Amino acid sequence: MWCKSYLLLIGIILHTSAAQSIWFCQDDSECSSIQSGMVCRSGSCVCSAGYDIVQGSSCAPAAPYHVSPCVETSQCRALIVNFECRKTGDSNVGECHCQEGSHYFLGRCWKSMGMGEQCTRNEECMGTLRDPYNMACIDGVCGCANGFYERQRGECRAGSFNIGDDCILHEDCRFGNGYCDATTLKCVDSTALTPAPVDDNGLLMKGAAFKPEVTEGNNSSLSMTSVARNHGRACSSSQDCPNMFECTAYGYCACPRGYYANAAGTSCLAELGSPSTNNQCSGFIAAVQDGICRCPKNFYYNENMRDCVKATRRFTDACVNDEMCHTFGASARCGEPGQFELRSCECIPEEAVWDANRQICRLFAGIGEYCEVNSDCLAGNMEILCVHENSDESGETGDVAGGVCSCPDGFSNVGGLCLTTGLSLGDACQASIECVDTVHADCIEGFCSCREGFQAVDGTCAPLIGSICNSDYECVTGHSFCNLDSHTCECAQGYVGYDYVCWPHLIHPSAPCRVTAQCTVTTGAASSCEEGRCVCFEGYHLRDGHCWPKTGLFEPCSRSSECFLANITDRVQCRNSLCQCSFEFPYSEELGTCMSSATTSVGSLFMTVLALIYVKLNY
């Protein structure tokens, strides 16, 4: 009796364990108690509409928009391509963004193509100055769009061609005697006695239409529907979603591409670049222009493509981020905090110098470009000469206003760099073609150095394992020689090459190792050196001095070395192309293993004794 009770108890325990391992349910409350966002469907707990499964078993709100909160990159799939869940620090929650080298516009990520790079459509063209309209794809190449002018290399700004047009800088006014009135930010005629008239909004930056500040939750003007939440509502077709909301392929309502839900989830707001009403275009300084939600002229776009970046008017104005300083060019940035912790714009010293007359961080001039003094000119990382007509040998002159950047004597213009020849190991350089005095040398981090596979020895670059050679003397790696058939340095017999060193073969699989290459030649490719010993990869076992795939009983095999049985592998062999128990170790169906003859005999005797006891007790 006690035996039967014991077996019943074991059965109950096993059944209970199995039942708890699966989330069965009868109603939603059972699932929501496990985790928020779960509902009961067809007897199982699943993520409700508007939620994604993350980390294998958890539910998180779906991320259908750019900069939506996310936990995993897969949640950002609405951005189509080149997307990521960008996290900062140790935070487990990030935001959906485009990967580095890509930008977001009109509902998806685009590979960013700069000035002069090949393109197939306008949306691909985007430079450091974030404005999706300042460049266009012209004849397959990104260039300044119509109505924009190139202020300096790769920097396109919107031009103002009439009195009264919006402006920020004097250069924006592209007509004779035009300058930008600092009070109205409108183009005026410098010869006129009075500035051009402005409208009621003339004092606003860039003429952006005034919009009262709103706070989410109490702003009825932004709501296109009732106060009921629409974003995330379960749906089977777009007819189930009110107004602009659409039914996604995942069964919940969301705003269409180029739009995003307000914080209350009641209405869709326009991203920059999308068709919009005044109420939908709610981003910072954004306004509707020709039916499109856009930033004012020569204001740049925030990476979130919802807000505009406030432009600084003067170089000394306070700033909080680099984008605010891009009024003065792509090489302008917001400097470190100064007095009273205030920050102001500055030029990146490695790239540009401040030109007060043009109000621009003027990029260093390259070969053949206009310059005034030598410090204006830079070719790569080399300062070159500003050569004026009738200037002296140093390139300096006090009489001529401008000159042309040129290479010094002994240097030639090669691809925009001033290069020389005949440099040796250790000499400063800009390109590998200068390091011709030493064979197998390249320009690495500004100095002539031996290229990969070669070692500097007495002013020469000597070949290491796998590199070109003509004699044994050239191969400097210990235990190596020059194979004259392949003209490469190789390790001698009994050694294996790894990381340009010849390591000795192991005399036995259990011998101490230093690198995995030693194990590979001894125990096979499925092994590695771990803590000084060769070990087989997961799913492999060591037998007959080699790592073989673990092949269980009655599985196909080609040799006995493949056959595996935990702790007693010596009892199995490959017979008739199947791993089977050796004849001296018969197979036990009850235990599923290979038994020794002695164990089999003892087991038979034990079963016979049990049978006799059972008969004695019951008859």
Summary of the structure (lengths in Angstrom):
residues: 619
radius of gyration: 37.7
end to end distance: 16.4
largest distance: 130.9
contacts: 1819
relative contact order: 0.04
helix: 16%
strand: 31%
